[in-house]
Amino acid sequence: MAFSAEQLAAMESAAASGQLRVQSGDKIIQFQSLDMLLKAIVMARSDVTATTTSPTNSGSFRHRTAIFDD
C-alpha cells in the first residue's frame, strides 16, 4: 500500500501532538505505540518521496557510474 501526502501529514500531526490515533478521510488507525507510528511515518515519507521525485515528474534522470581498477 502506498501512502499519500495527506496520510503522511495526518501521521506527522498525530505524532507531534503525542496522539496514537490517526484519521485520514473515513479511515481511523490506532497505533500501539509512538515507535510504531514513527516507523509508519518513515515508510510513508519514502512512498511520498518516491512518487514526487520520479524521473517523469522531475524531468531529470538519476544514474550511477562504476569505476573498476585493474
N, CA, C and O of each residue as an XYZ file, in Angstrom:
280
protein
N       0.831     -1.169      0.000
C       0.000      0.000      0.000
C       0.883      1.244      0.000
O       1.774      1.370      0.840
N       0.650      2.135     -0.909
C       1.388      3.390     -0.961
C       0.651      4.438     -0.133
O      -0.577      4.522     -0.155
N       1.411      5.214      0.581
C       0.833      6.278      1.395
C       0.699      7.543      0.566
O       1.492      7.782     -0.346
N      -0.296      8.348      0.878
C      -0.477      9.632      0.212
C       0.141     10.736      1.078
O       0.444     10.527      2.253
N       0.318     11.894      0.481
C       0.855     13.033      1.225
C      -0.092     13.431      2.356
O       0.356     13.868      3.416
N      -1.387     13.282      2.135
C      -2.371     13.616      3.168
C      -2.269     12.669      4.364
O      -2.372     13.095      5.515
N      -2.066     11.381      4.080
C      -1.905     10.410      5.165
C      -0.631     10.690      5.947
O      -0.623     10.602      7.175
N       0.437     11.024      5.249
C       1.692     11.373      5.911
C       1.499     12.574      6.818
O       1.953     12.570      7.962
N       0.836     13.589      6.323
C       0.596     14.796      7.126
C      -0.224     14.472      8.373
O       0.049     15.004      9.449
N      -1.218     13.610      8.235
C      -2.046     13.233      9.385
C      -1.226     12.485     10.430
O      -1.394     12.712     11.628
N      -0.333     11.589      9.980
C       0.507     10.847     10.919
C       1.505     11.768     11.606
O       1.732     11.649     12.810
N       2.101     12.685     10.852
C       3.058     13.620     11.456
C       2.364     14.528     12.467
O       2.927     14.829     13.519
N       1.166     14.955     12.159
C       0.412     15.800     13.086
C       0.082     15.048     14.373
O       0.198     15.596     15.469
N      -0.329     13.793     14.231
C      -0.634     12.980     15.412
C       0.610     12.774     16.264
O       0.553     12.898     17.487
N       1.730     12.461     15.627
C       2.972     12.235     16.373
C       3.405     13.506     17.090
O       3.861     13.451     18.232
N       3.266     14.643     16.429
C       3.681     15.910     17.036
C       2.845     16.252     18.263
O       3.330     16.901     19.189
N       1.591     15.814     18.268
C       0.728     16.117     19.406
C       0.678     14.975     20.418
O      -0.049     15.051     21.408
N       1.457     13.910     20.167
C       1.523     12.800     21.112
C       0.361     11.835     21.033
O       0.169     11.027     21.942
N      -0.416     11.899     19.974
C      -1.556     11.001     19.822
C      -1.152      9.760     19.033
O      -0.240      9.804     18.207
N      -1.838      8.663     19.296
C      -1.579      7.423     18.582
C      -2.701      7.089     17.599
O      -2.631      6.096     16.875
N      -3.721      7.917     17.584
C      -4.868      7.694     16.708
C      -4.792      8.661     15.535
O      -4.672      9.873     15.717
N      -4.864      8.101     14.314
C      -4.740      8.907     13.111
C      -5.991      8.713     12.260
O      -6.412      7.584     12.008
N      -6.577      9.823     11.824
C      -7.724      9.738     10.933
C      -7.359     10.380      9.600
O      -6.860     11.503      9.546
N      -7.622      9.636      8.523
C      -7.394     10.131      7.176
C      -8.628      9.770      6.364
O      -8.850      8.603      6.040
N      -9.420     10.770      6.040
C     -10.685     10.507      5.357
C     -11.622      9.782      6.298
O     -11.842     10.229      7.423
N     -12.174      8.671      5.851
C     -13.098      7.913      6.697
C     -12.407      6.766      7.433
O     -13.070      5.969      8.097
N     -11.082      6.676      7.321
C     -10.329      5.611      7.986
C      -9.648      6.129      9.240
O      -9.093      7.228      9.262
N      -9.704      5.312     10.282
C      -9.046      5.634     11.544
C      -8.092      4.499     11.873
O      -8.465      3.326     11.844
N      -6.847      4.868     12.188
C      -5.834      3.881     12.563
C      -5.365      4.198     13.973
O      -5.011      5.338     14.274
N      -5.363      3.190     14.836
C      -4.872      3.331     16.203
C      -3.542      2.585     16.291
O      -3.513      1.359     16.184
N      -2.457      3.302     16.483
C      -1.139      2.676     16.617
C      -0.942      2.221     18.054
O      -1.472      2.827     18.985
N      -0.173      1.145     18.229
C       0.054      0.594     19.560
C       1.053      1.396     20.370
O       1.010      1.403     21.600
N       1.953      2.072     19.671
C       2.973      2.845     20.373
C       3.467      3.973     19.475
O       3.235      3.968     18.266
N       4.141      4.926     20.074
C       4.723      6.017     19.300
C       5.791      5.480     18.352
O       5.952      5.985     17.241
N       6.519      4.454     18.793
C       7.539      3.850     17.940
C       6.908      3.277     16.661
O       7.465      3.437     15.575
N       5.770      2.625     16.781
C       5.082      2.074     15.601
C       4.632      3.208     14.677
O       4.742      3.097     13.456
N       4.128      4.291     15.257
C       3.702      5.441     14.461
C       4.890      6.056     13.732
O       4.782      6.400     12.555
N       6.012      6.196     14.411
C       7.194      6.781     13.785
C       7.725      5.896     12.656
O       8.195      6.408     11.640
N       7.655      4.594     12.823
C       8.069      3.683     11.747
C       7.143      3.822     10.538
O       7.602      3.778      9.397
N       5.857      3.988     10.783
C       4.902      4.187      9.694
C       5.178      5.503      8.974
O       5.033      5.589      7.755
N       5.575      6.527      9.727
C       5.900      7.821      9.128
C       7.108      7.681      8.199
O       7.121      8.255      7.110
N       8.106      6.932      8.617
C       9.288      6.711      7.773
C       8.875      6.033      6.468
O       9.320      6.432      5.392
N       8.029      5.012      6.560
C       7.563      4.323      5.348
C       6.747      5.269      4.463
O       6.893      5.267      3.241
N       5.895      6.069      5.087
C       5.060      6.996      4.318
C       5.914      8.049      3.620
O       5.660      8.393      2.465
N       6.923      8.560      4.317
C       7.818      9.542      3.686
C       8.512      8.941      2.470
O       8.668      9.602      1.443
N       8.922      7.696      2.592
C       9.571      7.013      1.483
C       8.626      6.901      0.288
O       9.023      7.153     -0.850
N       7.387      6.526      0.548
C       6.392      6.418     -0.526
C       6.125      7.761     -1.180
O       6.098      7.866     -2.407
N       5.928      8.786     -0.364
C       5.610     10.109     -0.901
C       6.792     10.660     -1.686
O       6.611     11.253     -2.749
N       7.996     10.469     -1.170
C       9.195     10.931     -1.869
C       9.361     10.203     -3.202
O       9.721     10.818     -4.206
N       9.102      8.910     -3.213
C       9.247      8.122     -4.439
C       8.271      8.584     -5.513
O       8.611      8.585     -6.696
N       7.074      8.974     -5.120
C       6.086      9.395     -6.119
C       6.304     10.826     -6.572
O       5.886     11.192     -7.670
N       6.949     11.641     -5.751
C       7.144     13.042     -6.142
C       8.493     13.291     -6.808
O       8.703     14.360     -7.382
N       9.416     12.325     -6.743
C      10.739     12.539     -7.344
C      11.022     11.566     -8.473
O      12.183     11.353     -8.825
N       9.986     10.971     -9.049
C      10.224     10.059    -10.166
C      10.710     10.853    -11.372
O      10.383     12.033    -11.493
N      11.485     10.238    -12.270
C      12.026     10.948    -13.431
C      10.947     11.610    -14.291
O      11.194     12.663    -14.879
N       9.776     11.021    -14.372
C       8.721     11.622    -15.184
C       8.190     12.898    -14.555
O       7.717     13.788    -15.262
N       8.263     12.998    -13.235
C       7.775     14.198    -12.558
C       8.826     15.302    -12.496
O       8.490     16.481    -12.597
N      10.082     14.933    -12.333
C      11.114     15.945    -12.121
C      11.823     16.348    -13.404
O      12.477     17.390    -13.444
N      11.708     15.552    -14.443
C      12.362     15.872    -15.700
C      13.840     15.552    -15.713
O      14.529     15.907    -16.670
N      14.353     14.894    -14.690
C      15.767     14.524    -14.669
C      15.893     13.041    -14.370
O      14.980     12.424    -13.819
N      17.034     12.478    -14.740
C      17.277     11.068    -14.505
C      18.450     10.912    -13.554
O      19.404     11.690    -13.587
N      18.364      9.905    -12.714
C      19.476      9.587    -11.831
C      20.274      8.452    -12.451
O      19.715      7.563    -13.094
N      21.579      8.490    -12.254
C      22.416      7.411    -12.746
C      23.631      7.258    -11.845
O      23.992      8.158    -11.086
N      24.243      6.097    -11.955
C      25.466      5.824    -11.214
C      26.511      5.344    -12.190
O      26.199      4.693    -13.188
N      27.732      5.665    -11.899
C      28.845      5.226    -12.745
C      29.794      4.400    -11.875
O      30.212      4.830    -10.800
N      30.115      3.230    -12.358
C      31.048      2.366    -11.639
C      32.446      2.561    -12.192
O      32.627      2.710    -13.400
N      33.436      2.562    -11.310
C      34.829      2.683    -11.718
C      35.539      1.420    -11.258
O      35.510      1.073    -10.077
N      36.175      0.736    -12.200
C      36.880     -0.503    -11.901
C      38.370     -0.291    -12.103
O      38.789      0.250    -13.126
N      39.165     -0.710    -11.143
C      40.619     -0.650    -11.246
C      41.156     -2.064    -11.483
O      40.687     -3.029    -10.879
N      42.137     -2.166    -12.364
C      42.768     -3.473    -12.619
C      43.904     -3.704    -11.672
O      44.555     -4.747    -11.733
